[in-house]
Amino acid sequence: MSSFKQSDKIKKLESNKKRTHSSRQWLLRQLNDPFVAKAKKEGYRSRAAFKFIEINEKYKLIKNGSRVLDLGAAPGGWCQVSKTIVGDKGFVVGVDLLEIEPITGVEFLQGNFHDDAMHAQILAMFQGQKADAILSDMAASSCGMSDVDHIRLIALLEAVFEFSFDLLRPGGSFVAKVLRGGTEHNLLSQLKQSFVKVSHFKPKSSRQESSELYVVAQGFRPKKTQLKADLPNSLNFNNTEIDQNNGTE
Ligand SMILES: C[S@@+](CC[C@H](N)C(=O)[O-])C[C@H]1O[C@@H](n2cnc3c(N)ncnc32)[C@H](O)[C@@H]1O
């Protein structure tokens, strides 16, 4: 897109009074975002693709031949990146509430990860084989109350962590989006018991103003421990440093 067309689009958008202020702000941010332009240029379906590229470059979680479960996969950026890395010998399954346009060589399941039926479908798809990595970029849509958003995301993460015991191979990896100060205290301690190394990482392609970051857990050592069910405790953040480049909990 030429810079002339780009500035025309921005002017038009700024003067469009039919849109709400927040919708105008979102579109302006998209138009000015270099990762949106880069994703378009490189054929990725989302700017999110670059987050997983950065995560995998740093932590080397998946490689040629890996089996990958990608939760919250729509529109498919992480699946595209994963498929390119794992190649024809590997296996990628994407899951989302939303429909996803097919990607050659990637299997998709549409539905809610919270449903037991979905867990059964995923296990059936892996045909008794274990996954090398479980990735979750899932984010429940925001209700505008940050504590409620946080609790919802923690509930999703706890479900993904529990599911690791059914699907992840010993030595495998787990990546999940978290918010604000990092992984919630109870979950973080469970992850530390079940993985050799647990890190927090903020990719450069994740917007600086966004409170998202990723928990990266490597070296799964399955030993079933019970997560505490009392959600109010989930509000107690572990006040750990957020690592932009290099952090390990
Ligand atoms: C940020 S987007 C993921 C972007 C994706 N990683 C990519 O690269 O294109 C988050 C996705 O999580 C999905 N999601 C949220 N809650 C879910 C749930 N309970 N089950 C399945 N998908 C869920 C949403 O529908 C949304 O598409």
The ligand as a MOL file (V3000), in Angstrom:
LIG
                    3D

  0  0  0     0  0            999 V3000
M  V30 BEGIN CTAB
M  V30 COUNTS 27 29 0 0 0
M  V30 BEGIN ATOM
M  V30 1 C -6.2140 -13.6080 19.9550 0
M  V30 2 S -7.2340 -14.7320 19.1080 0 CHG=1
M  V30 3 C -6.0800 -15.9320 18.5640 0
M  V30 4 C -5.2280 -15.5140 17.3890 0
M  V30 5 C -4.4620 -16.6790 16.8030 0
M  V30 6 N -3.4290 -17.1570 17.7120 0
M  V30 7 C -3.8020 -16.3480 15.4830 0
M  V30 8 O -2.5840 -16.4380 15.3970 0
M  V30 9 O -4.5000 -16.0250 14.5110 0 CHG=-1
M  V30 10 C -8.0300 -15.5590 20.4610 0
M  V30 11 C -9.0110 -16.6280 20.0300 0
M  V30 12 O -9.3880 -17.3910 21.1950 0
M  V30 13 C -10.6580 -17.9280 20.9150 0
M  V30 14 N -11.2650 -18.4480 22.1540 0
M  V30 15 C -11.5590 -17.7660 23.2820 0
M  V30 16 N -12.1360 -18.5680 24.2000 0
M  V30 17 C -12.2000 -19.8060 23.6440 0
M  V30 18 C -12.6940 -21.0660 24.1000 0
M  V30 19 N -13.2380 -21.2000 25.3110 0
M  V30 20 N -12.5910 -22.1280 23.2820 0
M  V30 21 C -12.0310 -21.9930 22.0390 0
M  V30 22 N -11.5430 -20.8260 21.5540 0
M  V30 23 C -11.6230 -19.7460 22.3440 0
M  V30 24 C -11.4080 -16.7470 20.3110 0
M  V30 25 O -12.5280 -17.1740 19.5710 0
M  V30 26 C -10.3200 -16.0930 19.4490 0
M  V30 27 O -10.4330 -16.4750 18.1090 0
M  V30 END ATOM
M  V30 BEGIN BOND
M  V30 1 1 1 2
M  V30 2 1 2 3
M  V30 3 1 2 10
M  V30 4 1 3 4
M  V30 5 1 4 5
M  V30 6 1 5 6
M  V30 7 1 5 7
M  V30 8 2 7 8
M  V30 9 1 7 9
M  V30 10 1 10 11
M  V30 11 1 11 12
M  V30 12 1 11 26
M  V30 13 1 12 13
M  V30 14 1 13 14
M  V30 15 1 13 24
M  V30 16 1 14 15
M  V30 17 1 14 23
M  V30 18 2 15 16
M  V30 19 1 16 17
M  V30 20 1 17 18
M  V30 21 2 17 23
M  V30 22 1 18 19
M  V30 23 2 18 20
M  V30 24 1 20 21
M  V30 25 2 21 22
M  V30 26 1 22 23
M  V30 27 1 24 25
M  V30 28 1 24 26
M  V30 29 1 26 27
M  V30 END BOND
M  V30 END CTAB
M  END
